[in-house]
Amino acid sequence: MPKHEINNKTGAVFGWVIIALILIQFIPLDRVSHPSKLTASIPATVLDVLEARCLDCHSSGTRWPRSAWIAPLSWHVTGKVRQAREAMDLSNFDELPEATRREIERAASNLAETANLSKHGAIPGFPPIRISERERRILGGWISNNNREQKVQ
């Protein structure tokens, strides 16, 4: 096979790949952020920790990174956020049944005790999750104190 025929086939394949990459950008994904209703029963100190470490994936108020807008990576990013919301959605915490709220609190407490959350929240475009010892105490204390504010040192 002559060299110019191979180059023509390679060029055609490359052209089709570029066209496909452009076209997949138009596939709609659910990246709409809705306001979350969290503040009524969650103390301000706890809410600060949740907003900084949890709510981008575990609520409908996601601040989407650039990677969520570039296919095919966007499919992975939106899928991981959807999985996170299915596992624990804090969007309407006050409206959840008491049993569900307790289950979420236990899950949050278990995660707060984990030494390294970077694997938990490894979604391209989102910053790695690093939770300080003080933030761990805030979450753990809030949960063990039945959702009431507590003083953390």
C-alpha positions in Angstrom: 0.0 0.0 0.0 1.5 3.3 -1.0 2.4 5.8 1.7 0.0 8.5 0.4 -3.0 6.1 0.7 -2.2 5.5 4.4 -1.9 9.2 5.0 -5.2 9.8 3.3 -6.9 7.1 5.5 -5.3 8.5 8.6 -6.4 12.0 7.7 -10.0 10.9 7.1 -10.1 9.0 10.4 -8.7 12.0 12.2 -11.2 14.3 10.5 -14.1 12.1 11.6 -12.8 12.0 15.2 -12.7 15.8 15.3 -16.2 16.0 13.9 -17.5 13.5 16.5 -15.8 15.4 19.3 -17.4 18.6 18.2 -20.9 17.0 17.8 -20.8 15.3 21.3 -20.5 18.8 22.8 -24.2 19.3 22.0 -25.5 16.3 23.9 -27.5 17.8 26.8 -26.7 16.9 30.4 -28.4 17.9 33.6 -26.1 20.6 35.0 -28.7 22.9 36.4 -28.2 24.1 39.9 -31.2 24.6 42.1 -31.2 26.4 45.4 -30.8 24.2 48.4 -32.9 24.5 51.6 -30.3 23.8 54.3 -30.0 26.7 56.7 -33.1 26.3 58.9 -31.9 23.4 61.1 -28.2 23.2 60.5 -26.0 25.5 62.7 -23.8 28.0 60.9 -20.5 26.4 61.9 -21.7 23.1 60.5 -23.1 24.7 57.4 -19.8 26.4 56.7 -18.1 23.0 56.7 -20.7 21.4 54.6 -20.6 24.2 52.0 -16.8 24.1 51.8 -16.4 20.3 51.7 -19.7 18.6 50.7 -22.4 20.5 49.0 -20.9 20.8 45.5 -21.6 17.1 45.0 -24.1 16.3 47.7 -26.7 18.9 46.9 -28.6 20.4 43.9 -26.6 23.7 44.4 -23.5 22.4 42.6 -21.0 24.9 41.3 -19.9 23.1 38.2 -16.2 23.1 37.2 -15.1 23.7 33.6 -14.6 19.9 33.2 -18.4 19.5 33.5 -18.9 21.4 30.2 -16.4 19.5 27.9 -17.6 16.2 26.6 -16.7 13.3 27.0 -15.3 14.3 30.4 -18.5 16.0 31.3 -20.3 12.7 31.1 -18.0 11.3 33.8 -18.3 14.4 36.0 -22.1 14.7 35.9 -22.4 11.0 36.5 -20.2 11.1 39.6 -22.2 14.1 41.0 -25.4 12.2 40.3 -24.1 9.2 42.2 -23.0 11.4 45.1 -26.5 13.0 45.2 -28.2 9.5 45.2 -25.9 8.4 48.0 -26.5 11.5 50.2 -28.5 14.6 49.0 -28.5 17.4 51.5 -30.5 19.8 49.3 -33.7 19.6 51.3 -32.4 18.4 54.6 -35.2 19.9 56.7 -37.9 18.2 54.6 -36.4 14.7 54.9 -38.0 12.1 57.2 -36.3 11.9 60.6 -34.9 8.4 59.8 -33.3 9.6 56.6 -31.8 12.6 58.4 -30.2 10.3 61.0 -28.9 8.0 58.2 -27.3 11.0 56.5 -25.8 12.2 59.8 -24.2 8.8 60.4 -22.8 8.7 56.9 -21.4 12.2 57.3 -19.9 11.3 60.7 -18.2 8.2 59.3 -16.8 10.2 56.4 -15.6 12.9 58.8 -13.6 10.3 60.7 -11.9 9.1 57.5 -8.2 10.2 57.4 -8.1 10.8 53.7 -11.2 12.0 51.7 -9.3 12.7 48.5 -10.4 9.3 47.0 -13.9 9.9 48.2 -14.3 13.1 46.2 -12.0 12.4 43.2 -14.0 14.1 40.5 -12.1 15.8 37.7 -12.4 19.6 38.1 -13.4 19.6 41.7 -10.7 20.4 44.3 -9.5 17.5 46.4 -11.4 17.2 49.7 -9.2 18.0 52.7 -11.0 18.2 56.0 -9.2 19.7 59.0 -9.3 18.3 62.5 -11.4 21.2 63.6 -13.9 20.5 60.9 -14.0 16.8 61.9 -14.8 17.9 65.5 -17.5 20.3 64.3 -19.3 17.6 62.2 -18.8 14.8 64.8 -20.0 17.0 67.6 -23.1 18.2 65.7 -24.1 14.7 64.9 -23.5 13.3 68.3 -25.3 16.3 69.8 -28.5 15.6 67.9 -28.1 18.4 65.4 -27.7 21.2 68.0 -25.0 23.8 67.9 -22.0 23.0 70.1 -18.9 24.9 70.9 -15.8 23.6 69.2 -12.3 24.6 70.3 
